[in-house]
Amino acid sequence: MNAVHEARGAERIFMVTWGIADEFGGMTSMCLQRARMYQTHVGQRAPILTFEPKPGYGEVLTALEAAGHAFEGLEILNIYHHYRSATLDDRAKVPGASTLARSAPSGATAEEQLDDDGRVFCRLWTQPDVDKVVRREYLRPDGSTFLLDEAPVDEAGEVVRRRLTLLTPEGRVVGSWTRAGDFYRDWLRELSGGRPTAMIVDSNFAAGIFTQLEESHIVTFKVLHSSHVVAAADPFVGAIPKPHRPILDDPARWDGVVFLTPGQKADFVDRFGDADNLVDISNARERLPQPPPFEERQRATGAMVCALTRLKNVESAIRVIHRAAQELPEVRLDIYGGGPEMDHLRAVVDELQVQAHVTLHGHTSNAARAFETATFSMLTSRKEGQPLVLMESLGRGCPPISYDIRYGPGSLIRDGYNGFLVTEGDEEAAAARVVQLCRDEELARSLSAKAWESSAGFGEQAIVDAWQGAISRALAVKPDRLHVRGAAFAVSSMTVHASGTLEIEGDLTWTETGGPPAHDVIVPQLVLRRRKHGAPVFVPVEVLSRQPHRMSLRMRVTQDQAGREVPEGNQQLDLVLALTGRNLIRHLRLDFGGGGESWLPYSTVHGALSVQRRHRTAVPAT
């Protein structure tokens, strides 16, 4: 038996997404792959949990099978399907509970949704004057109602009350909730059966359910499938994408926040601080059991597999081959993939007259097989979350030539060992690497062998082992996790010394909803956060006293500290109090007081002390 299986810690493991669309993307594929890997390498089923009110998964399963994502033992557990077929007779009646209205809403019109067998799954009642669904009746195959979701509205169309009611076939109320999230969480507790359980969440939409799931026997992990900032933004000052905010505003609520690459995690830590629940675990990618024979590789031929979008920057790869062809007339690049840039790229090929060197094949099934016969692969993207195509290339023994961008290439490629990294946008350097690799057969043979060997790090067994380790550690430290809520810092004094040093004193307070006392664990630091670009700087804070739920702090910022952190383009620094310790990461802005105006000290050009009136315009509430 696999040693990891013996020490897995969690008796039940679930993969979580909101739903599985008929056309599924990379996130769903990774969720399904992880479930299959657990069954294959651990011998443990890991059902997929979904929350969408979908009548059936017949068409979805057919699509999954056609795409090669289905596998024997695949189990999709949907909350509505679960209770549609569940035996509820052993449940006690909820005291005093009743439905909001036994009859259909007055004036409302009904629409029926049918399951895969043509039976009514859900009846939706819409209030026509406000065009709102005010009642959903979920039916068993025998026509009895198992769940009522009622949300009556007022004349303005605003919901005045919500209730979800679980019913036996006889109409006995055995479950009642006023929020859908509570309904979902009770189902999750039921699935765990009180046993050690791990739930790995892929969907950002479903993540909100889990931020309020606090059970001593359940550990929750959220996988970040993209960067913690909006596309192409500076990782240290860029805006957090709206879907990530429920996760990153308070990562302490998770037993594990999972980054796909070490670089993604490092940038997050440099911006917000470290915690013991931040981990990096790569997606797994197919790896051939043996490297393809080097002799079967087509000399001076490269392969590129990607969507033809601006972010993938395929035009740059074409220009690289145009440069390389000046020294290596036999060089070729086969590009596989479709997308909105196809016509533009065809025009670039014609403009550069590289038709003999570059072929745009369009979308091709199983395009990754091209890496088995190519001498090199290329990646010229402007940004990646995790470049799975590089993993596919390495797993087939095809050394990549890649721009050294965020994120992933640097964690997969050792320059000159299993491929080449070049500065982003340096087409001349990339072309030189293409020529070098295609002319030097011994170098190409060596890099090919090392490419396949290095791919073991993201093979399925290695990734399952990483997940098992993370789950076991999370279960082990669960009793020691901090549960800090409502943290606030009140400034008691603020002094500007003649040396220019800014000194702030005040009290940090918080509440705790469980776990061990936090006052001996919390590590406060003052953060000098730049406005324009660059990583912030963490400055130690003097702790004057520690008490339950309270710490007295003194913070100092010298002129030298501030000056070193204001390079060109950063004329302001924001001061933030960072709280870390175990699973805790929390940033608090320092309150400078209310009022419309104030007098602030400043140094004149001659070093004399003056004060200046500062007006503050009220910002309208949003």
C-alpha positions as CSV (number, residue, x, y, z in Angstrom):
1,M,0.0,0.0,0.0
2,N,1.1,3.5,-0.8
3,A,2.8,5.0,2.3
4,V,1.0,8.3,1.8
5,H,-2.3,6.5,1.8
6,E,-1.5,5.0,5.2
7,A,-0.9,8.5,6.7
8,R,-3.4,10.6,4.8
9,G,-5.2,11.9,7.9
10,A,-8.5,12.8,6.2
11,E,-11.0,10.0,6.0
12,R,-13.1,11.9,3.5
13,I,-12.0,14.2,0.7
14,F,-14.2,16.3,-1.5
15,M,-13.4,18.5,-4.6
16,V,-15.7,21.5,-4.6
17,T,-17.0,23.7,-7.5
18,W,-20.2,25.7,-7.9
19,G,-21.3,23.8,-10.9
20,I,-20.1,22.0,-14.0
21,A,-21.1,23.7,-17.2
22,D,-21.7,21.9,-20.5
23,E,-18.6,23.7,-21.8
24,F,-16.1,23.4,-19.0
25,G,-12.7,25.1,-18.7
26,G,-9.4,24.6,-17.1
27,M,-10.7,25.0,-13.5
28,T,-13.2,22.2,-13.9
29,S,-10.6,20.1,-15.6
30,M,-8.2,20.4,-12.7
31,C,-11.0,19.7,-10.2
32,L,-11.8,16.5,-12.1
33,Q,-8.2,15.5,-12.6
34,R,-7.5,15.9,-8.9
35,A,-10.5,13.6,-8.1
36,R,-9.2,11.0,-10.5
37,M,-5.7,11.2,-9.1
38,Y,-6.9,10.5,-5.6
39,Q,-8.8,7.4,-6.8
40,T,-5.8,6.2,-8.9
41,H,-2.9,7.0,-6.6
42,V,-4.4,6.9,-3.1
43,G,-7.3,4.4,-3.6
44,Q,-9.7,6.9,-2.1
45,R,-12.8,8.4,-3.8
46,A,-13.0,12.2,-3.8
47,P,-16.5,13.2,-5.0
48,I,-17.1,16.5,-6.8
49,L,-19.5,18.7,-4.8
50,T,-21.7,21.2,-6.6
51,F,-24.4,23.7,-5.5
52,E,-26.1,24.7,-8.7
53,P,-29.8,24.0,-9.0
54,K,-29.3,21.9,-12.1
55,P,-32.0,19.4,-13.2
56,G,-29.5,16.8,-14.3
57,Y,-25.9,16.0,-15.4
58,G,-26.6,13.6,-18.3
59,E,-25.4,16.0,-21.1
60,V,-22.5,17.1,-18.9
61,L,-21.3,13.6,-18.3
62,T,-21.5,12.8,-22.0
63,A,-19.4,15.9,-22.7
64,L,-16.9,14.9,-20.0
65,E,-16.5,11.4,-21.5
66,A,-16.0,12.8,-25.0
67,A,-13.3,15.1,-23.7
68,G,-11.6,12.4,-21.8
69,H,-12.2,13.9,-18.4
70,A,-14.6,11.3,-17.1
71,F,-13.3,8.2,-15.4
72,E,-14.7,5.0,-13.7
73,G,-15.8,5.9,-10.3
74,L,-16.4,9.6,-11.0
75,E,-19.0,10.8,-8.5
76,I,-20.8,14.2,-8.7
77,L,-22.7,15.1,-5.6
78,N,-25.2,17.9,-6.0
79,I,-27.0,19.3,-3.0
80,Y,-30.4,19.3,-4.7
81,H,-30.0,15.8,-6.2
82,H,-28.8,14.6,-2.8
83,Y,-32.0,15.7,-1.0
84,R,-34.2,14.8,-3.9
85,S,-33.3,11.1,-3.3
86,A,-32.5,11.2,0.4
87,T,-34.5,9.4,3.0
88,L,-35.7,12.0,5.4
89,D,-38.1,9.9,7.5
90,D,-35.5,9.5,10.3
91,R,-35.3,13.3,10.8
92,A,-37.1,15.0,13.5
93,K,-39.6,17.7,12.7
94,V,-38.3,21.3,13.2
95,P,-40.3,22.7,16.2
96,G,-42.5,25.5,15.2
97,A,-41.3,25.5,11.5
98,S,-43.7,26.0,8.6
99,T,-43.5,27.1,5.0
100,L,-44.2,30.8,4.4
101,A,-47.1,30.0,2.1
102,R,-48.5,26.6,1.2
103,S,-50.2,27.9,-1.9
104,A,-48.7,29.5,-5.0
105,P,-48.0,33.3,-4.7
106,S,-50.9,35.4,-5.8
107,G,-50.6,36.6,-9.4
108,A,-47.3,34.7,-9.9
109,T,-46.7,32.6,-13.1
110,A,-44.9,29.2,-13.0
111,E,-42.2,27.7,-15.2
112,E,-41.1,24.1,-15.0
113,Q,-37.6,22.7,-15.3
114,L,-37.4,19.0,-16.3
115,D,-34.8,16.5,-15.3
116,D,-33.0,14.1,-17.7
117,D,-36.0,11.7,-17.6
118,G,-38.5,14.4,-18.4
119,R,-39.9,14.7,-14.9
120,V,-40.5,18.0,-13.2
121,F,-37.4,18.9,-11.1
122,C,-38.2,22.5,-10.2
123,R,-41.2,24.8,-10.5
124,L,-40.2,28.5,-10.5
125,W,-42.9,31.1,-9.6
126,T,-42.2,34.6,-11.0
127,Q,-43.9,37.8,-9.7
128,P,-44.7,39.5,-13.1
129,D,-45.0,43.1,-11.8
130,V,-41.4,43.1,-10.5
131,D,-40.0,40.2,-12.7
132,K,-38.6,38.4,-9.7
133,V,-38.6,34.6,-8.9
134,V,-40.3,34.5,-5.5
135,R,-40.7,30.8,-5.0
136,R,-38.9,27.7,-6.1
137,E,-40.4,24.3,-5.6
138,Y,-38.0,21.4,-6.0
139,L,-39.8,18.1,-6.6
140,R,-39.0,14.4,-6.2
141,P,-39.5,12.1,-9.1
142,D,-42.9,11.1,-7.5
143,G,-44.0,14.7,-7.6
144,S,-43.8,15.5,-3.9
145,T,-41.9,18.6,-2.8
146,F,-38.6,18.1,-1.0
147,L,-37.5,21.7,-0.9
148,L,-39.2,25.1,-0.9
149,D,-37.1,28.2,-1.5
150,E,-39.3,31.2,-0.8
151,A,-38.4,34.9,-1.2
152,P,-41.5,37.1,-1.2
153,V,-40.9,40.7,-2.3
154,D,-42.4,44.1,-1.6
155,E,-43.8,46.5,-4.2
156,A,-40.3,47.7,-5.1
157,G,-39.2,44.1,-5.8
158,E,-37.0,43.8,-2.7
159,V,-36.9,40.5,-0.8
160,V,-38.7,41.0,2.5
161,R,-38.0,37.5,3.9
162,R,-36.2,34.3,2.8
163,R,-36.8,30.8,3.9
164,L,-35.6,27.4,2.6
165,T,-37.7,24.5,3.9
166,L,-36.8,20.8,3.6
167,L,-39.8,18.5,3.5
168,T,-40.6,14.8,3.8
169,P,-42.9,13.3,1.1
170,E,-45.8,13.8,3.6
171,G,-44.9,17.5,4.0
172,R,-43.3,17.3,7.4
173,V,-40.8,20.1,7.9
174,V,-37.4,18.6,8.8
175,G,-35.1,21.5,7.9
176,S,-35.5,25.3,7.9
177,W,-33.0,28.1,7.0
178,T,-33.3,31.8,6.4
179,R,-30.0,31.9,4.4
180,A,-29.0,29.7,1.5
181,G,-25.4,29.6,2.9
182,D,-26.6,27.9,6.1
183,F,-28.5,25.3,4.1
184,Y,-25.3,24.6,2.1
185,R,-23.1,24.4,5.2
186,D,-25.4,22.0,7.0
187,W,-25.2,19.7,3.9
188,L,-21.4,19.9,4.1
189,R,-21.4,18.9,7.8
190,E,-23.8,16.1,7.0
191,L,-21.4,14.8,4.3
192,S,-18.5,14.8,6.6
193,G,-20.2,12.6,9.1
194,G,-18.2,14.0,11.9
195,R,-15.0,12.4,10.5
196,P,-11.8,14.1,9.6
197,T,-12.6,15.7,6.2
198,A,-10.8,17.8,3.6
199,M,-12.7,20.1,1.2
200,I,-10.7,21.5,-1.7
201,V,-12.5,24.5,-3.3
202,D,-11.8,25.5,-6.9
203,S,-14.7,27.9,-7.5
204,N,-14.4,31.5,-6.3
205,F,-18.2,31.7,-6.3
206,A,-18.5,28.8,-3.9
207,A,-15.8,30.1,-1.7
208,G,-18.1,32.3,0.3
209,I,-19.9,29.2,1.6
210,F,-16.7,28.0,3.3
211,T,-15.5,31.2,5.0
212,Q,-18.2,30.6,7.6
213,L,-17.7,26.9,7.9
214,E,-15.8,26.4,11.2
215,E,-15.7,22.7,12.3
216,S,-12.8,21.1,14.2
217,H,-12.9,18.0,12.0
218,I,-13.1,19.8,8.6
219,V,-10.2,21.5,6.8
220,T,-10.8,23.7,3.9
221,F,-8.5,24.7,1.0
222,K,-9.0,27.4,-1.6
223,V,-7.0,27.0,-4.9
224,L,-6.1,30.3,-6.6
225,H,-6.1,29.5,-10.3
226,S,-4.8,33.0,-11.2
227,S,-2.7,35.8,-9.8
228,H,-3.8,37.6,-6.6
229,V,-4.0,40.9,-8.7
230,V,-5.9,41.9,-11.8
231,A,-4.3,40.9,-15.1
232,A,-0.9,42.6,-15.8
233,A,-1.0,44.6,-12.6
234,D,2.0,45.1,-10.2
235,P,1.7,42.2,-7.7
236,F,2.6,44.6,-4.8
237,V,0.2,47.5,-5.5
238,G,-2.3,46.1,-8.0
239,A,-6.0,45.7,-7.2
240,I,-7.3,42.4,-5.9
241,P,-9.8,40.9,-8.4
242,K,-13.3,41.0,-7.1
243,P,-13.7,37.2,-7.1
244,H,-10.6,36.8,-4.9
245,R,-11.6,39.4,-2.3
246,P,-13.6,37.0,-0.1
247,I,-10.6,34.7,0.1
248,L,-7.7,37.2,0.4
249,D,-9.4,39.8,2.6
250,D,-9.2,37.3,5.4
251,P,-7.1,34.2,4.4
252,A,-7.0,33.1,8.0
253,R,-10.5,31.6,7.6
254,W,-9.0,28.9,5.3
255,D,-6.9,26.0,6.5
256,G,-5.0,26.3,3.2
257,V,-4.7,29.0,0.6
258,V,-3.1,27.3,-2.4
259,F,-1.0,29.0,-5.0
260,L,0.0,27.2,-8.2
261,T,3.6,28.4,-8.3
262,P,6.2,29.4,-5.7
263,G,6.5,32.8,-7.4
264,Q,2.8,33.6,-6.9
265,K,3.1,32.7,-3.2
266,A,6.3,34.7,-2.8
267,D,4.8,37.8,-4.3
268,F,1.7,37.5,-2.0
269,V,3.9,37.0,1.1
270,D,6.1,40.0,0.1
271,R,3.0,42.2,-0.1
272,F,0.9,40.9,2.9
273,G,3.1,38.8,5.1
274,D,3.5,35.1,5.7
275,A,1.2,32.5,7.4
276,D,1.4,28.8,8.0
277,N,-1.7,28.2,5.9
278,L,-0.2,29.5,2.6
279,V,1.1,26.7,0.4
280,D,2.1,26.2,-3.2
281,I,1.0,23.1,-4.9
282,S,1.2,22.8,-8.7
283,N,-1.4,21.4,-10.9
284,A,-0.5,18.0,-12.2
285,R,0.2,17.4,-15.9
286,E,0.5,14.3,-18.0
287,R,4.0,12.9,-18.2
288,L,5.0,10.2,-20.6
289,P,6.2,7.0,-18.8
290,Q,9.4,7.2,-20.9
291,P,10.9,10.0,-23.0
292,P,10.3,9.7,-26.7
293,P,13.4,8.6,-28.7
294,F,15.5,11.6,-29.4
295,E,16.3,10.3,-32.9
296,E,12.6,10.7,-33.9
297,R,12.6,14.4,-33.2
298,Q,12.5,16.7,-36.3
299,R,15.6,18.8,-36.4
300,A,15.2,22.6,-36.3
301,T,11.4,22.3,-35.7
302,G,9.6,23.9,-32.8
303,A,6.0,23.6,-31.5
304,M,3.8,26.1,-29.8
305,V,0.4,25.3,-28.3
306,C,-1.8,28.1,-27.0
307,A,-4.9,30.1,-27.5
308,L,-4.4,32.9,-30.1
309,T,-5.0,35.9,-27.8
310,R,-3.1,39.1,-27.2
311,L,-2.0,37.8,-23.7
312,K,-0.3,34.9,-25.4
313,N,1.7,37.3,-27.6
314,V,2.2,34.8,-30.4
315,E,3.2,37.6,-32.8
316,S,6.5,37.9,-30.8
317,A,7.2,34.2,-31.4
318,I,6.7,34.6,-35.1
319,R,9.2,37.5,-35.1
320,V,11.6,35.4,-33.2
321,I,11.5,32.7,-35.9
322,H,11.9,35.4,-38.5
323,R,15.1,36.4,-36.9
324,A,16.3,32.8,-36.4
325,A,15.7,32.0,-40.1
326,Q,18.3,34.6,-41.1
327,E,21.0,32.2,-39.6
328,L,19.1,28.9,-39.8
329,P,17.1,28.8,-43.0
330,E,15.6,25.3,-42.2
331,V,14.0,26.4,-38.9
332,R,10.2,25.8,-38.6
333,L,7.6,26.6,-35.9
334,D,4.2,24.8,-35.9
335,I,1.6,26.8,-33.9
336,Y,-1.5,25.0,-32.7
337,G,-4.6,26.8,-31.3
338,G,-7.4,29.0,-32.3
339,G,-8.6,32.4,-31.1
340,P,-9.4,36.0,-32.0
341,E,-5.8,36.8,-33.1
342,M,-5.8,34.3,-36.0
343,D,-6.4,36.8,-38.8
344,H,-3.9,39.2,-37.4
345,L,-1.2,36.5,-37.0
346,R,-1.8,35.4,-40.6
347,A,-1.2,38.9,-41.7
348,V,2.1,39.0,-39.6
349,V,3.3,35.8,-41.3
350,D,2.6,37.3,-44.7
351,E,4.2,40.7,-43.8
352,L,7.4,39.0,-42.6
353,Q,7.3,36.5,-45.5
354,V,7.9,33.5,-43.2
355,Q,5.3,31.2,-44.7
356,A,8.0,28.6,-45.2
357,H,9.0,28.8,-41.5
358,V,5.7,29.3,-39.6
359,T,2.5,27.3,-39.9
360,L,-0.7,28.3,-38.1
361,H,-2.6,25.0,-37.8
362,G,-5.6,26.3,-35.9
363,H,-7.3,24.2,-33.2
364,T,-6.1,20.6,-33.2
365,S,-7.2,17.8,-30.9
366,N,-4.3,16.4,-28.8
367,A,-2.0,19.1,-30.1
368,A,0.4,18.5,-27.2
369,R,1.6,15.4,-29.0
370,A,3.6,17.7,-31.3
371,F,6.0,18.1,-28.3
372,E,7.0,14.5,-28.8
373,T,8.7,15.1,-32.1
374,A,9.8,18.8,-31.9
375,T,13.3,19.9,-31.0
376,F,12.0,22.9,-28.9
377,S,8.8,24.6,-27.7
378,M,8.1,28.3,-27.3
379,L,6.2,30.5,-24.8
380,T,6.1,34.2,-25.4
381,S,3.1,35.2,-23.2
382,R,2.9,38.5,-21.4
383,K,1.6,36.8,-18.2
384,E,0.6,33.3,-17.0
385,G,-1.2,31.9,-14.0
386,Q,0.6,28.6,-14.4
387,P,1.8,27.7,-17.9
388,L,0.5,24.1,-18.2
389,V,1.8,24.0,-21.8
390,L,5.4,24.2,-20.4
391,M,4.6,21.2,-18.2
392,E,3.2,19.3,-21.2
393,S,6.4,20.1,-23.1
394,L,8.7,19.1,-20.4
395,G,6.7,15.9,-19.8
396,R,7.4,14.9,-23.4
397,G,11.1,15.7,-23.3
398,C,10.8,18.9,-25.4
399,P,13.0,21.7,-23.9
400,P,11.1,25.0,-23.9
401,I,12.4,28.5,-24.8
402,S,10.4,30.9,-22.8
403,Y,10.1,34.5,-21.7
404,D,10.9,34.8,-18.0
405,I,7.5,36.2,-17.0
406,R,5.2,36.0,-14.0
407,Y,4.3,33.2,-13.2
408,G,5.7,29.8,-13.7
409,P,8.4,29.6,-16.3
410,G,11.1,30.3,-13.6
411,S,9.8,27.6,-11.4
412,L,9.8,25.0,-14.2
413,I,12.8,25.9,-16.3
414,R,16.5,25.9,-15.2
415,D,18.1,28.0,-17.8
416,G,20.5,25.9,-19.9
417,Y,19.6,22.7,-18.0
418,N,16.1,21.7,-19.2
419,G,15.3,24.7,-21.4
420,F,16.1,28.4,-21.8
421,L,14.7,31.5,-20.1
422,V,15.2,34.8,-21.8
423,T,14.2,38.3,-20.7
424,E,10.6,39.1,-21.6
425,G,10.4,40.6,-25.0
426,D,14.0,40.0,-26.0
427,E,13.4,38.5,-29.4
428,E,17.0,38.7,-30.4
429,A,18.0,36.6,-27.4
430,A,15.2,34.1,-28.0
431,A,16.2,33.7,-31.6
432,A,19.8,33.1,-30.6
433,R,18.6,30.3,-28.3
434,V,16.6,28.7,-31.1
435,V,19.6,28.7,-33.4
436,Q,21.9,27.4,-30.6
437,L,19.6,24.5,-29.7
438,C,18.9,23.5,-33.3
439,R,22.6,23.5,-34.3
440,D,24.0,21.8,-31.3
441,E,22.7,18.2,-31.3
442,E,24.5,17.2,-28.1
443,L,23.0,20.2,-26.3
444,A,19.5,19.4,-27.7
445,R,19.9,15.8,-26.6
446,S,21.0,16.7,-23.1
447,L,18.2,19.3,-22.6
448,S,15.6,16.9,-23.9
449,A,16.6,14.2,-21.4
450,K,16.7,16.7,-18.5
451,A,13.3,18.2,-19.6
452,W,11.6,14.8,-19.2
453,E,13.5,14.0,-15.9
454,S,12.5,17.4,-14.3
455,S,8.8,16.8,-15.2
456,A,8.6,14.2,-12.4
457,G,8.1,17.1,-10.0
458,F,4.6,17.8,-11.3
459,G,3.7,14.2,-12.1
460,E,0.5,13.0,-10.6
461,Q,2.1,11.0,-7.8
462,A,4.2,14.0,-6.7
463,I,1.2,16.3,-6.7
464,V,-1.0,13.9,-4.8
465,D,1.8,13.5,-2.2
466,A,1.9,17.3,-1.8
467,W,-1.8,17.5,-1.3
468,Q,-1.7,14.7,1.3
469,G,1.0,16.4,3.2
470,A,-0.8,19.7,3.2
471,I,-4.0,18.0,4.4
472,S,-2.3,16.1,7.2
473,R,-0.5,19.3,8.4
474,A,-3.8,21.2,8.4
475,L,-5.6,18.6,10.4
476,A,-2.7,18.5,12.9
477,V,-2.6,22.3,13.5
478,K,-6.3,22.8,13.4
479,P,-6.7,23.1,17.2
480,D,-4.0,25.8,17.3
481,R,-5.5,28.0,14.6
482,L,-6.3,31.6,15.6
483,H,-9.9,32.9,15.2
484,V,-9.5,36.7,15.4
485,R,-12.3,39.0,14.3
486,G,-13.0,42.7,14.5
487,A,-9.4,43.8,14.9
488,A,-9.0,47.6,15.3
489,F,-6.2,50.0,16.2
490,A,-6.9,53.2,18.0
491,V,-4.2,55.9,17.9
492,S,-3.6,57.5,21.3
493,S,-0.7,59.8,20.4
494,M,1.2,60.8,17.3
495,T,4.5,62.7,17.5
496,V,6.9,64.1,14.9
497,H,10.3,64.5,16.5
498,A,12.9,67.1,15.5
499,S,14.9,64.4,13.7
500,G,11.9,63.8,11.5
501,T,11.0,60.5,13.1
502,L,7.3,59.8,13.2
503,E,6.2,58.0,16.4
504,I,2.7,56.5,16.9
505,E,1.2,54.9,20.0
506,G,-2.1,53.2,20.4
507,D,-4.1,50.1,21.4
508,L,-4.8,47.1,19.2
509,T,-8.0,45.3,20.1
510,W,-9.9,42.3,18.7
511,T,-12.4,39.6,19.6
512,E,-11.9,35.8,19.4
513,T,-14.4,33.2,18.3
514,G,-12.5,30.2,19.3
515,G,-9.0,28.6,19.3
516,P,-6.2,29.5,21.7
517,P,-5.6,33.0,23.1
518,A,-4.1,35.2,20.4
519,H,-2.3,37.9,22.5
520,D,0.9,35.9,22.9
521,V,0.9,34.8,19.2
522,I,0.1,38.0,17.2
523,V,3.2,39.6,15.6
524,P,2.5,43.3,14.7
525,Q,4.5,45.1,12.1
526,L,4.3,48.6,10.5
527,V,4.1,48.4,6.7
528,L,5.4,51.2,4.5
529,R,3.3,50.6,1.4
530,R,4.1,52.3,-1.9
531,R,1.5,53.9,-4.1
532,K,2.9,53.3,-7.5
533,H,5.0,50.1,-7.7
534,G,7.3,47.9,-5.7
535,A,7.1,45.7,-2.7
536,P,6.3,47.2,0.7
537,V,8.7,47.2,3.7
538,F,7.8,45.7,7.0
539,V,9.2,47.6,10.1
540,P,9.3,46.0,13.6
541,V,6.8,47.4,16.1
542,E,7.5,47.8,19.9
543,V,4.9,45.9,22.0
544,L,4.4,47.9,25.2
545,S,2.0,45.4,26.8
546,R,0.1,42.2,25.9
547,Q,-3.3,41.4,27.5
548,P,-6.2,39.2,26.4
549,H,-7.8,40.8,23.4
550,R,-5.5,43.9,23.6
551,M,-2.0,45.0,22.8
552,S,-0.4,48.4,23.4
553,L,2.0,49.3,20.6
554,R,4.6,52.0,19.7
555,M,5.6,52.5,16.0
556,R,8.4,54.6,14.7
557,V,9.3,55.6,11.1
558,T,12.6,57.4,10.6
559,Q,13.4,59.8,7.8
560,D,16.0,57.3,6.5
561,Q,13.5,54.4,6.5
562,A,10.9,56.4,4.6
563,G,13.5,58.0,2.2
564,R,14.9,54.6,1.2
565,E,11.4,53.4,0.2
566,V,10.4,56.4,-2.0
567,P,12.1,55.8,-5.3
568,E,11.1,57.6,-8.5
569,G,7.4,57.6,-9.0
570,N,6.5,56.9,-5.3
571,Q,6.0,60.3,-3.6
572,Q,3.6,58.9,-0.9
573,L,3.7,56.0,1.4
574,D,0.7,54.5,3.1
575,L,1.1,53.3,6.7
576,V,-0.5,50.0,7.5
577,L,-0.5,47.9,10.6
578,A,0.1,44.2,9.7
579,L,-0.9,41.4,12.0
580,T,0.6,38.0,11.4
581,G,1.0,34.8,13.4
582,R,0.2,31.2,12.6
583,N,-2.7,31.4,10.1
584,L,-3.4,35.1,10.7
585,I,-2.8,37.8,8.1
586,R,-4.6,41.1,8.6
587,H,-3.8,44.6,7.4
588,L,-5.3,47.7,9.2
589,R,-5.0,51.3,7.9
590,L,-4.1,53.7,10.6
591,D,-6.9,56.1,11.4
592,F,-5.7,59.8,11.4
593,G,-8.9,61.1,13.0
594,G,-12.0,62.7,11.6
595,G,-12.7,66.4,10.9
596,G,-12.6,68.5,7.8
597,E,-9.3,70.2,8.4
598,S,-6.1,69.9,10.5
599,W,-2.7,71.6,11.0
600,L,0.3,69.5,10.1
601,P,3.9,70.2,10.9
602,Y,6.5,70.4,8.1
603,S,10.1,71.5,7.6
604,T,10.8,74.5,5.5
605,V,13.6,74.6,2.9
606,H,15.8,76.1,5.7
607,G,14.9,73.3,8.1
608,A,12.6,75.5,10.2
609,L,9.4,74.2,11.8
610,S,6.1,75.4,10.4
611,V,2.6,74.1,10.3
612,Q,0.3,74.0,7.3
613,R,-3.5,73.8,7.1
614,R,-4.7,70.6,5.5
615,H,-8.2,70.6,4.1
616,R,-10.0,67.3,3.6
617,T,-13.0,67.0,1.3
618,A,-15.6,64.5,2.4
619,V,-15.9,61.5,0.2
620,P,-19.5,60.6,-0.6
621,A,-20.6,57.2,0.7
622,T,-21.0,54.5,-2.0
